[in-house]
Amino acid sequence: MKIYENPNCKKVRGSHILAVSCAHCKCLIAHYQKVGESNFVKMYNERIISGAIDFSLYHGALFCPGCGARIATRYITKMDKKEAYRLLPSAFHKKKAEQR
């Protein structure tokens, strides 16, 4: 499986790295910079470090490259007008990964 670096990624101070994987086939989806200890319900495009999906292309939704299951839907946030992906609650697993 090829890993793509996200060209839109910005380093976020005070964040920790999460490895997000598919709940069905355990395929790695992305490495994400999470800030804070709140629930993990959306992924901002600028905080995604790398993944099995090419984030430089336009995606209406994120699908698992292994099994094709839907992981998230793309939308623009209302308050700050940033591109984000709203995660489906039972479609993914997350675990803390090592710092890069």
C-alpha positions as CSV (number, residue, x, y, z in Angstrom):
1,M,0.0,0.0,0.0
2,K,1.4,3.4,-1.0
3,I,1.5,6.2,1.6
4,Y,0.8,9.7,0.3
5,E,2.0,12.8,2.1
6,N,-0.6,15.6,2.4
7,P,0.6,18.8,0.7
8,N,-1.9,20.9,2.7
9,C,-0.5,19.8,6.1
10,K,0.5,22.4,8.7
11,K,2.3,21.5,11.9
12,V,0.1,22.2,14.9
13,R,1.8,22.9,18.3
14,G,0.6,20.9,21.3
15,S,-0.9,18.1,19.2
16,H,-0.6,14.4,19.4
17,I,-0.6,11.9,16.5
18,L,-3.4,9.5,15.9
19,A,-3.3,6.5,13.5
20,V,-6.8,6.2,12.0
21,S,-7.7,2.8,10.5
22,C,-10.8,1.1,8.9
23,A,-13.0,-0.7,11.4
24,H,-13.8,-3.4,8.9
25,C,-10.4,-4.5,7.4
26,K,-7.9,-2.6,9.8
27,C,-6.3,-0.8,6.8
28,L,-4.5,2.4,7.7
29,I,-6.4,5.5,6.5
30,A,-4.4,8.4,7.8
31,H,-2.0,9.9,10.5
32,Y,-3.7,12.9,12.0
33,Q,-2.7,15.7,14.4
34,K,-5.3,15.8,17.2
35,V,-5.5,18.8,19.5
36,G,-7.1,18.5,22.9
37,E,-8.9,15.6,24.6
38,S,-12.4,16.0,23.1
39,N,-14.2,13.4,21.0
40,F,-12.8,12.6,17.6
41,V,-15.7,13.4,15.2
42,K,-14.0,15.3,12.3
43,M,-10.6,15.5,10.6
44,Y,-9.5,18.9,9.3
45,N,-7.7,18.5,6.0
46,E,-4.8,20.7,7.1
47,R,-4.1,18.5,10.1
48,I,-3.8,15.2,8.1
49,I,-0.1,14.3,7.9
50,S,-0.2,11.3,5.5
51,G,-2.4,8.4,4.5
52,A,-3.3,5.7,2.1
53,I,-5.6,8.2,0.3
54,D,-4.2,11.0,-1.8
55,F,-5.4,14.1,0.0
56,S,-4.2,16.5,-2.7
57,L,-7.1,15.4,-4.9
58,Y,-10.7,16.5,-4.3
59,H,-12.8,13.9,-2.4
60,G,-16.5,14.2,-1.7
61,A,-16.2,11.3,0.8
62,L,-13.4,9.1,2.1
63,F,-13.5,5.4,1.3
64,C,-11.2,2.7,2.6
65,P,-8.6,1.7,0.0
66,G,-8.8,-1.9,1.2
67,C,-12.5,-2.8,1.4
68,G,-14.2,0.3,0.0
69,A,-16.2,1.1,3.2
70,R,-17.2,4.7,3.7
71,I,-15.2,6.4,6.4
72,A,-16.1,10.1,6.3
73,T,-17.9,12.8,4.3
74,R,-16.3,16.0,3.2
75,Y,-17.9,19.4,4.3
76,I,-16.9,23.0,5.0
77,T,-17.2,24.1,8.6
78,K,-19.6,27.0,9.3
79,M,-17.6,29.0,11.7
80,D,-14.1,29.1,10.2
81,K,-14.9,27.9,6.6
82,K,-12.3,25.2,6.6
83,E,-12.4,21.9,4.8
84,A,-13.0,18.9,7.0
85,Y,-14.2,15.3,7.0
86,R,-17.1,14.3,9.2
87,L,-16.3,10.7,10.4
88,L,-18.9,8.0,10.6
89,P,-19.0,6.8,14.2
90,S,-18.6,3.0,13.6
91,A,-16.4,3.1,10.5
92,F,-13.0,3.7,12.0
93,H,-10.6,2.9,14.8
94,K,-8.0,5.3,16.3
95,K,-4.9,4.8,18.4
96,K,-2.1,7.0,19.6
97,A,0.9,6.8,17.3
98,E,4.5,7.7,17.8
99,Q,5.6,11.3,17.3
100,R,7.4,12.1,14.1
